Structures are given as C-alpha cells and as structure tokens.
Amino acid sequence: MARKQRQGKYKIKTHKGTSKRFRLTGTGMVVRTKGGKSHLRRRTSDRTKALLAEMIPVKARGIIKRVKRLAPYLH
C-alpha cells in the first residue's frame, strides 16, 4: 500500500526545555516562571516563596523571538 503524500511544510520539533519554562497568554504575551523553587528553601521567608510562584511577562523582543522559534506550537 502506497504512502499518502504530505501537503505543506515539515513539522518542527519543539524544544522541551523552552516549552516547560514559558507559556503564552490569551493575548499572545510570553510569560515565564521564576527559578530557584526546587530546593534549599527552608530558610527562605514565606513572602519570598510566594513571590516565586508568580508568572513574569518577557519584555525583551529577542528572547520572545527565540522562544517562538524554539516552541512553534506553544499555546
């Protein structure tokens, strides 16, 4: 049985580290999480730990461009 010919361009592999670190909001803004949340947080204050949970918008145009290139199917 013959294979079906594919129409259009190739599929691009997503960079998994990028897809785990960045999200795209409903308005199309790229946001990221803060680092330093995994371990050595025993002496960290509750306020500082709470601030680590928030998502920060990415402002640099070059980084946004790179993120969209590395994760083309980011939603």
N, CA, C and O atoms as CSV, one atom per row, in Angstrom:
chain,resi,resn,atom,element,x,y,z
A,1,MET,N,N,0.834,-1.175,0.000
A,1,MET,CA,C,0.000,0.000,0.000
A,1,MET,C,C,0.889,1.252,0.000
A,1,MET,O,O,1.812,1.354,0.807
A,2,ALA,N,N,0.622,2.171,-0.871
A,2,ALA,CA,C,1.451,3.374,-1.020
A,2,ALA,C,C,1.151,4.373,0.092
A,2,ALA,O,O,0.029,4.467,0.589
A,3,ARG,N,N,2.190,5.114,0.464
A,3,ARG,CA,C,2.013,6.141,1.488
A,3,ARG,C,C,1.336,7.370,0.903
A,3,ARG,O,O,1.495,7.685,-0.276
A,4,LYS,N,N,0.579,8.056,1.747
A,4,LYS,CA,C,-0.097,9.271,1.323
A,4,LYS,C,C,0.918,10.412,1.264
A,4,LYS,O,O,1.718,10.576,2.185
A,5,GLN,N,N,0.893,11.188,0.206
A,5,GLN,CA,C,1.799,12.315,0.072
A,5,GLN,C,C,1.385,13.422,1.045
A,5,GLN,O,O,0.204,13.752,1.158
A,6,ARG,N,N,2.369,13.988,1.745
A,6,ARG,CA,C,2.097,15.047,2.709
A,6,ARG,C,C,2.054,16.406,2.009
A,6,ARG,O,O,2.878,16.702,1.143
A,7,GLN,N,N,1.095,17.209,2.396
A,7,GLN,CA,C,0.956,18.543,1.835
A,7,GLN,C,C,1.609,19.563,2.766
A,7,GLN,O,O,1.506,19.422,3.985
A,8,GLY,N,N,2.264,20.565,2.239
A,8,GLY,CA,C,2.787,21.656,3.046
A,8,GLY,C,C,4.199,21.441,3.548
A,8,GLY,O,O,4.968,20.663,2.984
A,9,LYS,N,N,4.530,22.161,4.639
A,9,LYS,CA,C,5.883,22.179,5.174
A,9,LYS,C,C,6.132,21.023,6.149
A,9,LYS,O,O,5.234,20.244,6.467
A,10,TYR,N,N,7.365,20.943,6.602
A,10,TYR,CA,C,7.743,19.915,7.566
A,10,TYR,C,C,7.268,20.281,8.961
A,10,TYR,O,O,7.032,21.451,9.263
A,11,LYS,N,N,7.128,19.263,9.813
A,11,LYS,CA,C,6.851,19.510,11.223
A,11,LYS,C,C,8.160,19.886,11.898
A,11,LYS,O,O,9.222,19.381,11.532
A,12,ILE,N,N,8.085,20.766,12.876
A,12,ILE,CA,C,9.271,21.221,13.598
A,12,ILE,C,C,9.242,20.627,14.991
A,12,ILE,O,O,8.195,20.623,15.639
A,13,LYS,N,N,10.379,20.122,15.465
A,13,LYS,CA,C,10.443,19.586,16.822
A,13,LYS,C,C,10.472,20.729,17.830
A,13,LYS,O,O,11.178,21.720,17.642
A,14,THR,N,N,9.699,20.581,18.899
A,14,THR,CA,C,9.635,21.573,19.963
A,14,THR,C,C,10.796,21.357,20.920
A,14,THR,O,O,11.099,20.221,21.286
A,15,HIS,N,N,11.447,22.444,21.327
A,15,HIS,CA,C,12.497,22.393,22.339
A,15,HIS,C,C,11.807,22.235,23.693
A,15,HIS,O,O,11.131,23.152,24.158
A,16,LYS,N,N,11.980,21.068,24.327
A,16,LYS,CA,C,11.207,20.732,25.513
A,16,LYS,C,C,11.496,21.634,26.705
A,16,LYS,O,O,10.591,21.934,27.483
A,17,GLY,N,N,12.743,22.070,26.859
A,17,GLY,CA,C,13.070,22.973,27.962
A,17,GLY,C,C,12.335,24.292,27.840
A,17,GLY,O,O,11.883,24.855,28.837
A,18,THR,N,N,12.216,24.785,26.610
A,18,THR,CA,C,11.501,26.040,26.359
A,18,THR,C,C,10.011,25.880,26.627
A,18,THR,O,O,9.386,26.759,27.221
A,19,SER,N,N,9.440,24.759,26.190
A,19,SER,CA,C,8.001,24.570,26.372
A,19,SER,C,C,7.624,24.403,27.839
A,19,SER,O,O,6.495,24.703,28.227
A,20,LYS,N,N,8.567,23.923,28.663
A,20,LYS,CA,C,8.295,23.778,30.094
A,20,LYS,C,C,8.483,25.092,30.852
A,20,LYS,O,O,7.857,25.294,31.892
A,21,ARG,N,N,9.322,25.972,30.353
A,21,ARG,CA,C,9.641,27.205,31.069
A,21,ARG,C,C,8.744,28.382,30.701
A,21,ARG,O,O,8.572,29.295,31.509
A,22,PHE,N,N,8.177,28.381,29.513
A,22,PHE,CA,C,7.413,29.536,29.033
A,22,PHE,C,C,5.981,29.148,28.707
A,22,PHE,O,O,5.703,28.004,28.349
A,23,ARG,N,N,5.070,30.117,28.834
A,23,ARG,CA,C,3.664,29.941,28.465
A,23,ARG,C,C,3.254,31.144,27.617
A,23,ARG,O,O,3.890,32.197,27.650
A,24,LEU,N,N,2.189,30.960,26.868
A,24,LEU,CA,C,1.633,32.035,26.064
A,24,LEU,C,C,0.266,32.384,26.639
A,24,LEU,O,O,-0.572,31.500,26.819
A,25,THR,N,N,0.030,33.658,26.929
A,25,THR,CA,C,-1.261,34.068,27.481
A,25,THR,C,C,-2.294,34.175,26.363
A,25,THR,O,O,-1.967,34.020,25.187
A,26,GLY,N,N,-3.519,34.436,26.736
A,26,GLY,CA,C,-4.594,34.575,25.763
A,26,GLY,C,C,-4.387,35.745,24.820
A,26,GLY,O,O,-4.844,35.718,23.677
A,27,THR,N,N,-3.696,36.775,25.299
A,27,THR,CA,C,-3.437,37.951,24.465
A,27,THR,C,C,-2.167,37.802,23.633
A,27,THR,O,O,-1.800,38.713,22.890
A,28,GLY,N,N,-1.490,36.648,23.755
A,28,GLY,CA,C,-0.298,36.396,22.963
A,28,GLY,C,C,0.997,36.825,23.623
A,28,GLY,O,O,2.042,36.862,22.974
A,29,MET,N,N,0.940,37.154,24.918
A,29,MET,CA,C,2.129,37.587,25.641
A,29,MET,C,C,2.891,36.356,26.160
A,29,MET,O,O,2.281,35.403,26.645
A,30,VAL,N,N,4.214,36.386,26.056
A,30,VAL,CA,C,5.043,35.291,26.555
A,30,VAL,C,C,5.357,35.567,28.019
A,30,VAL,O,O,5.862,36.637,28.360
A,31,VAL,N,N,5.053,34.591,28.894
A,31,VAL,CA,C,5.340,34.729,30.324
A,31,VAL,C,C,6.234,33.587,30.773
A,31,VAL,O,O,6.250,32.515,30.168
A,32,ARG,N,N,6.980,33.835,31.849
A,32,ARG,CA,C,7.894,32.829,32.370
A,32,ARG,C,C,7.745,32.719,33.878
A,32,ARG,O,O,7.205,33.617,34.523
A,33,THR,N,N,8.229,31.606,34.440
A,33,THR,CA,C,8.251,31.429,35.885
A,33,THR,C,C,9.628,31.810,36.406
A,33,THR,O,O,10.585,31.911,35.638
A,34,LYS,N,N,9.723,32.016,37.690
A,34,LYS,CA,C,10.999,32.333,38.317
A,34,LYS,C,C,11.733,31.043,38.659
A,34,LYS,O,O,11.116,29.999,38.868
A,35,GLY,N,N,13.047,31.130,38.711
A,35,GLY,CA,C,13.859,29.985,39.095
A,35,GLY,C,C,14.089,29.962,40.583
A,35,GLY,O,O,13.684,30.882,41.293
A,36,GLY,N,N,14.745,28.903,41.072
A,36,GLY,CA,C,15.089,28.799,42.489
A,36,GLY,C,C,13.969,28.293,43.350
A,36,GLY,O,O,13.869,28.668,44.518
A,37,LYS,N,N,13.101,27.429,42.793
A,37,LYS,CA,C,11.974,26.922,43.561
A,37,LYS,C,C,12.130,25.462,43.973
A,37,LYS,O,O,11.258,24.922,44.653
A,38,SER,N,N,13.215,24.819,43.577
A,38,SER,CA,C,13.289,23.372,43.769
A,38,SER,C,C,13.791,22.938,45.134
A,38,SER,O,O,13.177,22.069,45.754
A,39,HIS,N,N,14.876,23.505,45.622
A,39,HIS,CA,C,15.414,23.064,46.914
A,39,HIS,C,C,16.143,24.211,47.605
A,39,HIS,O,O,16.271,25.298,47.041
A,40,LEU,N,N,16.623,23.970,48.835
A,40,LEU,CA,C,17.289,24.958,49.689
A,40,LEU,C,C,16.369,26.149,49.987
A,40,LEU,O,O,16.794,27.303,49.929
A,41,ARG,N,N,15.108,25.852,50.304
A,41,ARG,CA,C,14.146,26.923,50.585
A,41,ARG,C,C,13.699,26.934,52.040
A,41,ARG,O,O,12.716,27.595,52.375
A,42,ARG,N,N,14.399,26.217,52.905
A,42,ARG,CA,C,13.980,26.118,54.295
A,42,ARG,C,C,14.105,27.462,55.018
A,42,ARG,O,O,13.249,27.822,55.825
A,43,ARG,N,N,15.177,28.196,54.722
A,43,ARG,CA,C,15.406,29.472,55.399
A,43,ARG,C,C,14.761,30.648,54.668
A,43,ARG,O,O,14.826,31.782,55.141
A,44,THR,N,N,14.149,30.388,53.534
A,44,THR,CA,C,13.518,31.457,52.757
A,44,THR,C,C,12.187,31.851,53.408
A,44,THR,O,O,11.433,30.989,53.860
A,45,SER,N,N,11.907,33.146,53.452
A,45,SER,CA,C,10.663,33.613,54.071
A,45,SER,C,C,9.454,33.211,53.225
A,45,SER,O,O,9.567,32.948,52.027
A,46,ASP,N,N,8.297,33.173,53.887
A,46,ASP,CA,C,7.052,32.792,53.200
A,46,ASP,C,C,6.704,33.780,52.096
A,46,ASP,O,O,6.188,33.400,51.045
A,47,ARG,N,N,6.994,35.057,52.349
A,47,ARG,CA,C,6.701,36.083,51.351
A,47,ARG,C,C,7.541,35.877,50.090
A,47,ARG,O,O,7.029,35.985,48.976
A,48,THR,N,N,8.816,35.582,50.264
A,48,THR,CA,C,9.702,35.352,49.129
A,48,THR,C,C,9.264,34.121,48.351
A,48,THR,O,O,9.290,34.119,47.120
A,49,LYS,N,N,8.859,33.066,49.071
A,49,LYS,CA,C,8.392,31.844,48.411
A,49,LYS,C,C,7.104,32.098,47.627
A,49,LYS,O,O,6.901,31.526,46.556
A,50,ALA,N,N,6.241,32.955,48.164
A,50,ALA,CA,C,5.002,33.300,47.467
A,50,ALA,C,C,5.301,34.101,46.201
A,50,ALA,O,O,4.627,33.937,45.184
A,51,LEU,N,N,6.314,34.967,46.267
A,51,LEU,CA,C,6.683,35.774,45.095
A,51,LEU,C,C,7.272,34.921,43.978
A,51,LEU,O,O,7.211,35.298,42.808
A,52,LEU,N,N,7.852,33.756,44.339
A,52,LEU,CA,C,8.422,32.872,43.322
A,52,LEU,C,C,7.340,32.219,42.460
A,52,LEU,O,O,7.622,31.747,41.359
A,53,ALA,N,N,6.103,32.194,42.962
A,53,ALA,CA,C,5.029,31.496,42.253
A,53,ALA,C,C,4.460,32.281,41.077
A,53,ALA,O,O,3.839,31.697,40.188
A,54,GLU,N,N,4.665,33.605,41.059
A,54,GLU,CA,C,4.022,34.417,40.020
A,54,GLU,C,C,4.721,34.303,38.660
A,54,GLU,O,O,5.920,34.037,38.579
A,55,MET,N,N,3.949,34.509,37.614
A,55,MET,CA,C,4.468,34.481,36.256
A,55,MET,C,C,4.856,35.905,35.849
A,55,MET,O,O,4.136,36.863,36.129
A,56,ILE,N,N,6.007,36.022,35.185
A,56,ILE,CA,C,6.533,37.326,34.792
A,56,ILE,C,C,6.491,37.458,33.279
A,56,ILE,O,O,6.942,36.552,32.579
A,57,PRO,N,N,5.962,38.563,32.748
A,57,PRO,CA,C,5.983,38.743,31.293
A,57,PRO,C,C,7.402,38.961,30.777
A,57,PRO,O,O,8.201,39.652,31.409
A,58,VAL,N,N,7.706,38.371,29.630
A,58,VAL,CA,C,9.018,38.541,28.996
A,58,VAL,C,C,8.950,39.807,28.143
A,58,VAL,O,O,8.068,39.942,27.296
A,59,LYS,N,N,9.880,40.728,28.370
A,59,LYS,CA,C,9.826,42.020,27.689
A,59,LYS,C,C,10.784,42.121,26.507
A,59,LYS,O,O,10.496,42.820,25.536
A,60,ALA,N,N,11.918,41.429,26.580
A,60,ALA,CA,C,12.933,41.551,25.535
A,60,ALA,C,C,12.446,40.923,24.233
A,60,ALA,O,O,12.059,39.754,24.206
A,61,ARG,N,N,12.467,41.698,23.164
A,61,ARG,CA,C,11.967,41.223,21.867
A,61,ARG,C,C,12.778,40.054,21.328
A,61,ARG,O,O,12.229,39.155,20.690
A,62,GLY,N,N,14.088,40.064,21.584
A,62,GLY,CA,C,14.942,38.987,21.103
A,62,GLY,C,C,14.632,37.659,21.757
A,62,GLY,O,O,14.659,36.616,21.105
A,63,ILE,N,N,14.334,37.698,23.058
A,63,ILE,CA,C,14.002,36.464,23.778
A,63,ILE,C,C,12.648,35.938,23.320
A,63,ILE,O,O,12.479,34.730,23.149
A,64,ILE,N,N,11.688,36.827,23.122
A,64,ILE,CA,C,10.361,36.417,22.641
A,64,ILE,C,C,10.483,35.737,21.277
A,64,ILE,O,O,9.853,34.711,21.023
A,65,LYS,N,N,11.297,36.323,20.415
A,65,LYS,CA,C,11.505,35.765,19.085
A,65,LYS,C,C,12.134,34.372,19.165
A,65,LYS,O,O,11.733,33.463,18.437
A,66,ARG,N,N,13.120,34.208,20.052
A,66,ARG,CA,C,13.797,32.926,20.223
A,66,ARG,C,C,12.853,31.864,20.795
A,66,ARG,O,O,12.881,30.708,20.371
A,67,VAL,N,N,12.010,32.267,21.768
A,67,VAL,CA,C,11.056,31.332,22.378
A,67,VAL,C,C,10.058,30.847,21.334
A,67,VAL,O,O,9.741,29.659,21.283
A,68,LYS,N,N,9.563,31.757,20.503
A,68,LYS,CA,C,8.588,31.362,19.478
A,68,LYS,C,C,9.210,30.483,18.399
A,68,LYS,O,O,8.517,29.677,17.778
A,69,ARG,N,N,10.528,30.638,18.173
A,69,ARG,CA,C,11.212,29.789,17.206
A,69,ARG,C,C,11.467,28.395,17.781
A,69,ARG,O,O,11.345,27.394,17.076
A,70,LEU,N,N,11.824,28.340,19.080
A,70,LEU,CA,C,12.120,27.058,19.717
A,70,LEU,C,C,10.866,26.248,20.010
A,70,LEU,O,O,10.903,25.018,19.990
A,71,ALA,N,N,9.748,26.934,20.285
A,71,ALA,CA,C,8.486,26.245,20.591
A,71,ALA,C,C,7.405,26.777,19.653
A,71,ALA,O,O,6.595,27.609,20.061
A,72,PRO,N,N,7.379,26.307,18.396
A,72,PRO,CA,C,6.429,26.859,17.424
A,72,PRO,C,C,4.978,26.540,17.695
A,72,PRO,O,O,4.094,27.244,17.206
A,73,TYR,N,N,4.703,25.487,18.469
A,73,TYR,CA,C,3.311,25.102,18.747
A,73,TYR,C,C,2.893,25.479,20.155
A,73,TYR,O,O,1.972,24.881,20.710
A,74,LEU,N,N,3.563,26.471,20.742
A,74,LEU,CA,C,3.289,26.911,22.108
A,74,LEU,C,C,1.897,27.538,22.174
A,74,LEU,O,O,1.556,28.412,21.377
A,75,HIS,N,N,1.098,27.074,23.142
A,75,HIS,CA,C,-0.263,27.609,23.302
A,75,HIS,C,C,-0.432,28.169,24.691
A,75,HIS,O,O,-1.505,28.668,25.029
